[in-house]
Each structure stands twice: as C-alpha cells, then as structure tokens.
Amino acid sequence: MSMSPESVGTHYVRSITYGGELIASLRLKANNREEREMIKAAVSANLQLTGTFDLNANGSFDKLRKDLAGMYNEDIKVMATKMPSSPPQTVEELMKLVADYPKEISTINGGKGKALKAELYPLSSLKADFPNYLPNSAVNSLLNDVETKYDDIRTVMHEIYSWNTKRPEADDEDEERINDMYDSLTKAQKAFNRAISDLDVSINGKVDQFKEAFEAYGTGKNNSPNRYQRWFWKLRHEITKEPIVWEKPDGSGDVFINWGSNTCPTSQTAPEVQLLYSGRAAGTLFKSWAGGRNLECMKLEDPKLSKAISPQPKPANLDAVEYRTLIEPDKSRPIPCAACLVPETVSVRTLYARKSCPKNWKIQYSGLTMADSGSNVDGNFICLNKGVFQLPTESEAGAHNARLNPVWMSCEKCDGEKIVPCVVCSYENKAEMF
C-alpha cells in the first residue's frame, strides 16, 4: 500500500558516513605570568598558536619542550567516538593514541565504525508530487545567536560546577551571590533545552520560538556577548581572588561578497580588506522549478569546470543574474561582485533595514536590499552596493536570466512602503570585560 506524499515527509537519507572521530587539545599551562610570556613567544616562533599541527613535524615540538622544561604543565583533553580506557597524560601517550585509533574504530560495527553523518535529500527531487521542503530563513538567521548563547551557558555550567566543589567556604552574602548566578544559569539552560528540543526550521516554524530562551539569557544591558562567562569570572575573582585573564581573540578573519563592485571597500574604517577575486553575480534561471537558493560570485576568467557526466541527468542551470531599478524597470544591468577578506575579524554580517553599524562594528559598504521576485525558487536577499547604480553598464542577459528588484517593507512608523536599506559590517571585537 502506498502512502500519500503529505504523510511520508520531505527528505530521505541518501547516504550515511561511518567511521570515528578523535579530537585532542594540548595546552601548555604556565606557572606564572612571566613564564607565560616566554612560553607564548617560544610557541609563536616554533609552532602556530592555534589550529592543527603535526607533533612529529621536524622535531619542532620536541625541541620546544626541552627549551621550556620546568616552565609549564601539559593539559591534555580528548573527545572521541570511542573514548580510550585510560586518557593520555603525556604527549607520547597522545601520539600513541592517535596512531592506534584506526585499529580501535575497526572493532566497532563490523569494522565500519559509528554513523557520523547522514546526507538528507528532498523527496521532491525523485517525484514531482512530493511537497517541496521550504526552509525558514527567519528562524535560520537566529541559529548563530542561539549557538553562541548556548555554548556560553554550557561552558560556564561546567566551570562553575568544578570551581564550586573545590572553593573554600564563603560567607552568607557570597553564597547568596553564587546561588543567584547558578539559578539564573540553570533557568537559561532549561529554556534553551526546551526551545532546541521543539525546534522547527520548516516554513511553518514560528519566529518567536526562542523568545523565552533569549529572555532567560538576558535582555537589555544583560544581553552582552559571553554574559555568563564574564559574570562567572568576575564573581570568582571577587570571592576567591583568582585572577581574570582575558586575551582578546583576534579572530581568523571572514570573507564577504561585495555585491555591486569588482573591488573591495577601502576607507579609514576598513583599510585592511583584501581582494580574493572578482566576477559577476550568478544564480538559478528565471522561472526555474529547481536550483540553488543562493547567489554566487563567479569568476569571469578561467573558470574551472569538470567534464559532463554520461548519461547526463537533467541539470540545474547557473547563469548571470542582473538587477533592475525603479527608475528604469524595463532595463536590467549585470551585477559585478568581489570576494573580500577581512583579516583578524570575528565575523562579517549583513544587517537589513539599517544604514549604520552597531557599536564596535566597522562598516564595509551600504546599499539596498534586493531579491528575485519572479522566480519559483525561494531565494536569499543580498545587499547591493549603492555604488553600482553609478556604473554605465548595459544588459548582457537573455530572457531566461533572473533579475533582482528592490525589496519593499511596510512598518508602523513608516509613511507607506519603503525600500529596505542594508549595511555590511565587520566585528572589531573591542567590547570591554565589565
């Protein structure tokens, strides 16, 4: 008996990846601040400060350990699909664990290991009468904030539990302060757990499904980055006099697309932005029933294309996307674009319905919100650089190419409908501790 498309669901599991994962961290903990600076300098000269590296590479790490003997303690932590019976206490034990780990995984599930990743594919790709899965862009835009706040809660919950079991007894006033923080932390954790367990990212998902969790985390001045981490460090320092050590994470950099320009913005507020490549905006064809939701900045010169597959399935097409203006709605023009790297920043974000960046953020460029209003494929918004409207370029597209139009928005305080402005901002990460 066959089931109706509505009762089957939206996706099927196309493939499952089996195996094992092993993640290990090695920290060199200094005995005092002076030796800490010496260790930092030595590590910087011999190894990269963060990321991955080979412990056997050129003997650099072995030499480093000999040069810094007695100045530090090694702190090794391991997370793995199959945890070792005895966690490694030395670098030598860690290296042996890494070398032997494939053999350990081969003992699980007949040599396949555990399921690590499942590839989901829409049922509508197999049969047209199955409903299309439409993701909820509004809910998806909240998930980065959800992850950041939830990580803060989980990290501090672990740290405060460990600290609370070892600290000396405090007076009644300090005990009350500790209990107040723990109660707030527990309330926030429960609220996030409920929201995550009921998470609905489909098109029917409510935008306010994290409202209770966000309110429990903190509103107003209490809604600051790493709120609980800062609160705990300050409380711990005041009660047990433990030092507050905070190093501003520079960030590894972030990439954004400058839609509407083939160069990267340079100004007094953004002088260090680097051009990776330039090209033209491309996306799904006009009136297509399938294809990518996003736009891509495609290089014009020397594109790298693979050979056609035989037999050839029905492909999704990618072609130039152009923009139109309200002044000349019958004409369209190509969209130049540039991939730009902002080094040593934590994040780059596009903010819609804004003309300026928040405090501690740098403006990269400002423009108008654009979207394809005629396609059958649910597409993303982009922020089109306002400088593009000064370019004297002519259309190169055909009748099947998608065209972007300005996005309009109605609001309570607006005088009728207005075109939505936008701004692209990078985070400077200069927030104060307290």
Buried (B, 14 or more C-beta within 10 A) or exposed (E): EEEEBEEBEBBBEEEEEBBBEBEBEBEBEBEEEEBBEBBBEBBEEBBEEEEEBEBEEEEBBEEBBEEBEEBBEBEBEBEBBBEBEEBBEEBEBBBEBBEEBEEBBEEBEEEBBEEEEEEEEBBBEEEEEBEBBEEBBEBEEBEEEBEEBBEBBBBBBEBBEEBEEEBEEEEEEBEEBBEEBBEBBEEBBBBBEBBEEEBEBEBEBEEEBBEBBBEBBBEEEEEEBBBBBBBBBBBBEEBEEEEEEEEEEEBEBBEBBBBBBBEBBEEEBBEBBEBEBBBBBBBBBBEBEBBBBEBBBBBEEEEEEEEEEEEEEEEEEBBBBBBBBEEEEEEBBBBBBBBBBBEBBBBBBBBBEBEEBEEEBBBBBBBBBBBBBEBBBEBEBBBBBBBBBEBEEEBEBEEEBBBBBBBBEEEEEEEEEBEBBBBBBBBBBEEEEE
